[in-house]
Amino acid sequence: MSAPEQTKRTLRIACDDVVPGCGFTASGDTEEEVIDKVAAHAAHDHGVCEITPELAARIKAAIARR
């Protein structure tokens, strides 16, 4: 296994970190991939059609805590 493969980590988020009580989780190899999954979930399950800069910051902070 090469060094980049050894240090690669999967990023994760639990929607509950941003919207208490929601059981959705997402994971991905990049922050952009995780945010795309969260955006699709937010639109479908929470009716949030726009990820504002403030919401994006909360999502990124939640990803960073994991």
Stockholm file with secondary structure:
# STOCKHOLM 1.0

chainA/1-66         MSAPEQTKRTLRIACDDVVPGCGFTASGDTEEEVIDKVAAHAAHDHGVCEITPELAARIKAAIARR
#=GR chainA/1-66 SS CCHHHHHCCCEEEEGGGTSTTCCCEEEESSHHHHHHHHHHHHHHHHCCCCCCHHHHHHHHHHHHHC
#=GC SS_cons        CCHHHHHCCCEEEEGGGTSTTCCCEEEESSHHHHHHHHHHHHHHHHCCCCCCHHHHHHHHHHHHHC
//
